[in-house]
Amino acid sequence: MLEERLNNKKEALLEKELVYEEVSNLAEKLRTQALDGRKTTLEINEKINEYRARTNDLARKLYASVSEVSMLQSKALKL
């Protein structure tokens, strides 16, 4: 009777160990996926910042060109 209980406990323990290993493996896969996602997000944010800076620079150049054209137009109208 005691041996039977001991064997049942050992069997239950082995089952729990298998479940623990599987959960640990799944958790590690999720951890890896999360880290990869962070890298991707960081890369995307860096690209967005580059494009935003380039857009702002182009907008400034465009405004400067428009101002220059306006000045030239006003000079032409005075002549």
WOKA-V414324 format. One record per helix or strand. SS is the DSSP state (H for helix, E for strand). FROM is the first residue (numbers start at 1). TO is the last residue. Records with the same first field share a line. If there is no record, write none. Layout:
BEGIN
SS->FROM-TO + FROM-TO
END
This chain:
BEGIN
H->2-78
END
